[in-house]
Amino acid sequence: MKVRISITLSQDLLRRIDQRQAEFQSRSEFLERAATAYLFHLARTEAERRDLAIINEHAKHLNAEAEDVLAYQVPL
């Protein structure tokens, strides 16, 4: 379901959107796609931050495990 809203944009931004007119059916389509892409970017960034926090939380254990495995390697 589409909902009609009113937004305020700078003239420069609107001009730059209009320069892409051939690629989109309307300004609304352009803005909807842009917002969707940005929300996807934010969600991905959030997930990467959570993953990094988990890795950092377990870093000492993971590094100790890696050192243990490396100790079994035979020098070449």
Steps between C-alpha positions, in 0.01 A plus 500: 500500500637839401448803723520858377733722701650843466874562534725799462821471296762750400477628143844357426401151615176514305690613188742207538210257541334643190821446302440126554142524372563262209600222742184519715129529440464779754668692780307279740651185352848652525452600865343166593791309347753732666336462841480121461869478404602722792293299750662180367843664544414597860379147582815346350723742693314416822544126439872547430537696827325221692720236334815696582390538862450123524841433344667750733322347798652161416833624358722365780353151472511503118862621496602234754335234284682626190834498683434143616427385145810677368713321758422172320643622171826354387764758395572482126 
